[in-house]
Amino acid sequence: MDEETARELLDKLASGKINECLIEKSDFLTFRKYLVERPDFKHFRGVAQHGGNVIYYYMEEPRS
């Protein structure tokens, strides 16, 4: 996964264009690098799946 793809997925989640995003284990570190840079970082929720994949959601209320 490249920077442009990661940022595009994050923007789509935040805008509501997509409800969830599956990130493969091999792309996790790259995706997370751009996720933590965002000012709305705490609005994203990642749910780990068996095998190391993560499904991300965007929440209206930030997590604590």
N, CA, C and O atoms as a printed pandas DataFrame, in Angstrom:
     atom_number atom_name residue_name chain_id  residue_number  x_coord  y_coord  z_coord
0              1         N          MET        A               1    0.852   -1.175    0.000
1              2        CA          MET        A               1    0.000    0.000    0.000
2              3         C          MET        A               1    0.895    1.235    0.000
3              4         O          MET        A               1    1.887    1.294    0.727
4              5         N          ASP        A               2    0.540    2.209   -0.814
5              6        CA          ASP        A               2    1.303    3.449   -0.850
6              7         C          ASP        A               2    0.569    4.547   -0.078
7              8         O          ASP        A               2   -0.566    4.368    0.364
8              9         N          GLU        A               3    1.238    5.674    0.070
9             10        CA          GLU        A               3    0.689    6.788    0.846
10            11         C          GLU        A               3   -0.644    7.270    0.274
11            12         O          GLU        A               3   -1.592    7.510    1.021
12            13         N          GLU        A               4   -0.714    7.408   -1.027
13            14        CA          GLU        A               4   -1.933    7.924   -1.664
14            15         C          GLU        A               4   -3.129    7.014   -1.390
15            16         O          GLU        A               4   -4.217    7.501   -1.084
16            17         N          THR        A               5   -2.939    5.723   -1.495
17            18        CA          THR        A               5   -4.015    4.762   -1.247
18            19         C          THR        A               5   -4.467    4.825    0.206
19            20         O          THR        A               5   -5.666    4.828    0.485
20            21         N          ALA        A               6   -3.523    4.876    1.124
21            22        CA          ALA        A               6   -3.857    4.939    2.554
22            23         C          ALA        A               6   -4.646    6.202    2.863
23            24         O          ALA        A               6   -5.678    6.141    3.532
24            25         N          ARG        A               7   -4.177    7.330    2.389
25            26        CA          ARG        A               7   -4.872    8.603    2.663
26            27         C          ARG        A               7   -6.263    8.625    2.019
27            28         O          ARG        A               7   -7.210    9.160    2.595
28            29         N          GLU        A               8   -6.376    8.049    0.835
29            30        CA          GLU        A               8   -7.673    7.988    0.154
30            31         C          GLU        A               8   -8.670    7.148    0.953
31            32         O          GLU        A               8   -9.827    7.541    1.110
32            33         N          LEU        A               9   -8.229    6.000    1.457
33            34        CA          LEU        A               9   -9.106    5.153    2.271
34            35         C          LEU        A               9   -9.522    5.865    3.554
35            36         O          LEU        A               9  -10.686    5.797    3.948
36            37         N          LEU        A              10   -8.597    6.538    4.201
37            38        CA          LEU        A              10   -8.911    7.272    5.429
38            39         C          LEU        A              10   -9.910    8.394    5.158
39            40         O          LEU        A              10  -10.841    8.604    5.936
40            41         N          ASP        A              11   -9.716    9.109    4.059
41            42        CA          ASP        A              11  -10.650   10.190    3.702
42            43         C          ASP        A              11  -12.043    9.643    3.404
43            44         O          ASP        A              11  -13.041   10.246    3.798
44            45         N          LYS        A              12  -12.118    8.516    2.717
45            46        CA          LYS        A              12  -13.412    7.919    2.397
46            47         C          LYS        A              12  -14.132    7.450    3.656
47            48         O          LYS        A              12  -15.349    7.600    3.767
48            49         N          LEU        A              13  -13.399    6.891    4.594
49            50        CA          LEU        A              13  -14.008    6.481    5.869
50            51         C          LEU        A              13  -14.534    7.696    6.613
51            52         O          LEU        A              13  -15.665    7.687    7.098
52            53         N          ALA        A              14  -13.726    8.734    6.706
53            54        CA          ALA        A              14  -14.105    9.937    7.453
54            55         C          ALA        A              14  -15.308   10.643    6.831
55            56         O          ALA        A              14  -16.137   11.204    7.548
56            57         N          SER        A              15  -15.405   10.618    5.516
57            58        CA          SER        A              15  -16.501   11.305    4.839
58            59         C          SER        A              15  -17.776   10.465    4.766
59            60         O          SER        A              15  -18.841   10.976    4.421
60            61         N          GLY        A              16  -17.666    9.186    5.087
61            62        CA          GLY        A              16  -18.831    8.310    5.036
62            63         C          GLY        A              16  -19.066    7.667    3.684
63            64         O          GLY        A              16  -20.087    7.008    3.487
64            65         N          LYS        A              17  -18.145    7.843    2.750
65            66        CA          LYS        A              17  -18.307    7.227    1.430
66            67         C          LYS        A              17  -18.215    5.704    1.521
67            68         O          LYS        A              17  -18.835    4.988    0.734
68            69         N          ILE        A              18  -17.434    5.214    2.495
69            70        CA          ILE        A              18  -17.395    3.784    2.782
70            71         C          ILE        A              18  -17.610    3.604    4.284
71            72         O          ILE        A              18  -17.240    4.472    5.075
72            73         N          ASN        A              19  -18.206    2.480    4.672
73            74        CA          ASN        A              19  -18.517    2.234    6.082
74            75         C          ASN        A              19  -17.386    1.546    6.825
75            76         O          ASN        A              19  -17.217    1.735    8.029
76            77         N          GLU        A              20  -16.618    0.754    6.108
77            78        CA          GLU        A              20  -15.517    0.029    6.732
78            79         C          GLU        A              20  -14.417   -0.206    5.715
79            80         O          GLU        A              20  -14.624   -0.108    4.506
80            81         N          CYS        A              21  -13.250   -0.517    6.236
81            82        CA          CYS        A              21  -12.085   -0.710    5.383
82            83         C          CYS        A              21  -11.261   -1.863    5.941
83            84         O          CYS        A              21  -10.844   -1.821    7.099
84            85         N          LEU        A              22  -11.022   -2.888    5.135
85            86        CA          LEU        A              22  -10.216   -4.029    5.545
86            87         C          LEU        A              22   -8.761   -3.773    5.170
87            88         O          LEU        A              22   -8.438   -3.548    4.004
88            89         N          ILE        A              23   -7.896   -3.811    6.167
89            90        CA          ILE        A              23   -6.463   -3.624    5.949
90            91         C          ILE        A              23   -5.772   -4.960    6.183
91            92         O          ILE        A              23   -5.878   -5.552    7.257
92            93         N          GLU        A              24   -5.070   -5.417    5.171
93            94        CA          GLU        A              24   -4.347   -6.675    5.270
94            95         C          GLU        A              24   -3.175   -6.523    6.231
95            96         O          GLU        A              24   -2.646   -5.426    6.415
96            97         N          LYS        A              25   -2.783   -7.617    6.832
97            98        CA          LYS        A              25   -1.670   -7.629    7.783
98            99         C          LYS        A              25   -0.413   -7.000    7.179
99           100         O          LYS        A              25    0.300   -6.262    7.859
100          101         N          SER        A              26   -0.145   -7.288    5.921
101          102        CA          SER        A              26    1.059   -6.778    5.266
102          103         C          SER        A              26    1.035   -5.262    5.049
103          104         O          SER        A              26    2.090   -4.649    4.884
104          105         N          ASP        A              27   -0.157   -4.652    5.047
105          106        CA          ASP        A              27   -0.295   -3.209    4.836
106          107         C          ASP        A              27   -0.517   -2.424    6.121
107          108         O          ASP        A              27   -0.582   -1.195    6.094
108          109         N          PHE        A              28   -0.632   -3.121    7.241
109          110        CA          PHE        A              28   -1.018   -2.481    8.492
110          111         C          PHE        A              28   -0.082   -1.347    8.907
111          112         O          PHE        A              28   -0.550   -0.249    9.207
112          113         N          LEU        A              29    1.208   -1.585    8.930
113          114        CA          LEU        A              29    2.139   -0.562    9.412
114          115         C          LEU        A              29    2.138    0.677    8.526
115          116         O          LEU        A              29    2.217    1.796    9.032
116          117         N          THR        A              30    2.052    0.496    7.238
117          118        CA          THR        A              30    1.984    1.633    6.325
118          119         C          THR        A              30    0.706    2.423    6.547
119          120         O          THR        A              30    0.738    3.650    6.645
120          121         N          PHE        A              31   -0.419    1.723    6.627
121          122        CA          PHE        A              31   -1.708    2.379    6.837
122          123         C          PHE        A              31   -1.720    3.139    8.159
123          124         O          PHE        A              31   -2.153    4.290    8.217
124          125         N          ARG        A              32   -1.245    2.493    9.213
125          126        CA          ARG        A              32   -1.259    3.091   10.541
126          127         C          ARG        A              32   -0.390    4.349   10.598
127          128         O          ARG        A              32   -0.715    5.293   11.318
128          129         N          LYS        A              33    0.696    4.368    9.855
129          130        CA          LYS        A              33    1.585    5.535    9.823
130          131         C          LYS        A              33    0.805    6.796    9.448
131          132         O          LYS        A              33    0.989    7.848   10.060
132          133         N          TYR        A              34   -0.053    6.689    8.457
133          134        CA          TYR        A              34   -0.832    7.844    8.006
134          135         C          TYR        A              34   -2.063    8.068    8.876
135          136         O          TYR        A              34   -2.536    9.197    9.004
136          137         N          LEU        A              35   -2.574    7.021    9.460
137          138        CA          LEU        A              35   -3.719    7.146   10.360
138          139         C          LEU        A              35   -3.370    7.990   11.578
139          140         O          LEU        A              35   -4.123    8.900   11.925
140          141         N          VAL        A              36   -2.257    7.717   12.230
141          142        CA          VAL        A              36   -1.910    8.424   13.472
142          143         C          VAL        A              36   -1.530    9.883   13.235
143          144         O          VAL        A              36   -1.488   10.666   14.183
144          145         N          GLU        A              37   -1.254   10.259   11.995
145          146        CA          GLU        A              37   -0.932   11.650   11.665
146          147         C          GLU        A              37   -2.172   12.534   11.594
147          148         O          GLU        A              37   -2.068   13.759   11.643
148          149         N          ARG        A              38   -3.345   11.914   11.480
149          150        CA          ARG        A              38   -4.577   12.673   11.276
150          151         C          ARG        A              38   -5.062   13.323   12.570
151          152         O          ARG        A              38   -4.947   12.732   13.644
152          153         N          PRO        A              39   -5.603   14.537   12.471
153          154        CA          PRO        A              39   -6.141   15.185   13.677
154          155         C          PRO        A              39   -7.376   14.460   14.223
155          156         O          PRO        A              39   -7.683   14.585   15.408
156          157         N          ASP        A              40   -8.084   13.709   13.383
157          158        CA          ASP        A              40   -9.276   12.971   13.823
158          159         C          ASP        A              40   -8.956   11.498   14.105
159          160         O          ASP        A              40   -9.831   10.638   14.009
160          161         N          PHE        A              41   -7.715   11.219   14.449
161          162        CA          PHE        A              41   -7.232    9.863   14.699
162          163         C          PHE        A              41   -8.135    9.087   15.654
163          164         O          PHE        A              41   -8.397    7.906   15.425
164          165         N          LYS        A              42   -8.607    9.717   16.704
165          166        CA          LYS        A              42   -9.395    9.013   17.724
166          167         C          LYS        A              42  -10.814    8.667   17.260
167          168         O          LYS        A              42  -11.554    8.007   17.989
168          169         N          HIS        A              43  -11.194    9.097   16.079
169          170        CA          HIS        A              43  -12.506    8.743   15.534
170          171         C          HIS        A              43  -12.465    7.397   14.806
171          172         O          HIS        A              43  -13.511    6.825   14.499
172          173         N          PHE        A              44  -11.282    6.902   14.537
173          174        CA          PHE        A              44  -11.135    5.636   13.829
174          175         C          PHE        A              44  -11.069    4.494   14.833
175          176         O          PHE        A              44  -10.401    4.588   15.862
176          177         N          ARG        A              45  -11.764    3.429   14.517
177          178        CA          ARG        A              45  -11.752    2.241   15.371
178          179         C          ARG        A              45  -11.300    1.060   14.532
179          180         O          ARG        A              45  -11.869    0.780   13.477
180          181         N          GLY        A              46  -10.282    0.374   15.003
181          182        CA          GLY        A              46   -9.784   -0.803   14.322
182          183         C          GLY        A              46  -10.159   -2.059   15.088
183          184         O          GLY        A              46   -9.966   -2.136   16.301
184          185         N          VAL        A              47  -10.694   -3.040   14.381
185          186        CA          VAL        A              47  -11.078   -4.308   14.986
186          187         C          VAL        A              47  -10.206   -5.391   14.364
187          188         O          VAL        A              47  -10.288   -5.671   13.168
188          189         N          ALA        A              48   -9.361   -5.998   15.216
189          190        CA          ALA        A              48   -8.448   -7.030   14.745
190          191         C          ALA        A              48   -9.212   -8.287   14.358
191          192         O          ALA        A              48  -10.172   -8.681   15.020
192          193         N          GLN        A              49   -8.772   -8.896   13.288
193          194        CA          GLN        A              49   -9.363  -10.132   12.793
194          195         C          GLN        A              49   -8.360  -11.268   12.960
195          196         O          GLN        A              49   -7.163  -11.034   13.125
196          197         N          HIS        A              50   -8.850  -12.471   12.917
197          198        CA          HIS        A              50   -7.968  -13.636   12.986
198          199         C          HIS        A              50   -7.024  -13.606   11.778
199          200         O          HIS        A              50   -7.468  -13.420   10.646
200          201         N          GLY        A              51   -5.750  -13.786   12.017
201          202        CA          GLY        A              51   -4.783  -13.779   10.926
202          203         C          GLY        A              51   -4.040  -12.466   10.777
203          204         O          GLY        A              51   -3.148  -12.364    9.935
204          205         N          GLY        A              52   -4.376  -11.462   11.565
205          206        CA          GLY        A              52   -3.639  -10.207   11.536
206          207         C          GLY        A              52   -4.244   -9.095   10.716
207          208         O          GLY        A              52   -3.682   -8.000   10.683
208          209         N          ASN        A              53   -5.360   -9.318   10.053
209          210        CA          ASN        A              53   -6.032   -8.255    9.315
210          211         C          ASN        A              53   -6.810   -7.377   10.295
211          212         O          ASN        A              53   -7.141   -7.813   11.398
212          213         N          VAL        A              54   -7.099   -6.144    9.890
213          214        CA          VAL        A              54   -7.830   -5.211   10.745
214          215         C          VAL        A              54   -8.922   -4.546    9.914
215          216         O          VAL        A              54   -8.685   -4.126    8.782
216          217         N          ILE        A              55  -10.125   -4.455   10.490
217          218        CA          ILE        A              55  -11.215   -3.726    9.851
218          219         C          ILE        A              55  -11.353   -2.394   10.584
219          220         O          ILE        A              55  -11.510   -2.363   11.805
220          221         N          TYR        A              56  -11.294   -1.300    9.837
221          222        CA          TYR        A              56  -11.411    0.034   10.416
222          223         C          TYR        A              56  -12.785    0.622   10.136
223          224         O          TYR        A              56  -13.363    0.434    9.066
224          225         N          TYR        A              57  -13.289    1.341   11.137
225          226        CA          TYR        A              57  -14.558    2.062   11.064
226          227         C          TYR        A              57  -14.298    3.502   11.490
227          228         O          TYR        A              57  -13.317    3.788   12.176
228          229         N          TYR        A              58  -15.187    4.407   11.077
229          230        CA          TYR        A              58  -15.115    5.797   11.524
230          231         C          TYR        A              58  -16.295    6.052   12.433
231          232         O          TYR        A              58  -17.439    5.789   12.064
232          233         N          MET        A              59  -16.018    6.570   13.630
233          234        CA          MET        A              59  -17.071    6.831   14.616
234          235         C          MET        A              59  -17.290    8.345   14.742
235          236         O          MET        A              59  -16.348    9.132   14.658
236          237         N          GLU        A              60  -18.529    8.722   14.940
237          238        CA          GLU        A              60  -18.852   10.138   15.122
238          239         C          GLU        A              60  -18.243   10.684   16.414
239          240         O          GLU        A              60  -17.743   11.808   16.442
240          241         N          GLU        A              61  -18.285    9.890   17.474
241          242        CA          GLU        A              61  -17.706   10.271   18.755
242          243         C          GLU        A              61  -16.297    9.706   18.864
243          244         O          GLU        A              61  -16.095    8.523   18.590
244          245         N          PRO        A              62  -15.327   10.505   19.250
245          246        CA          PRO        A              62  -13.968    9.982   19.384
246          247         C          PRO        A              62  -13.873    9.017   20.562
247          248         O          PRO        A              62  -14.571    9.174   21.564
248          249         N          ARG        A              63  -13.007    8.026   20.431
249          250        CA          ARG        A              63  -12.807    7.106   21.545
250          251         C          ARG        A              63  -11.994    7.822   22.611
251          252         O          ARG        A              63  -11.328    8.821   22.337
252          253         N          SER        A              64  -12.056    7.311   23.802
253          254        CA          SER        A              64  -11.344    7.970   24.901
254          255         C          SER        A              64   -9.903    7.499   25.008
255          256         O          SER        A              64   -9.167    7.957   25.882
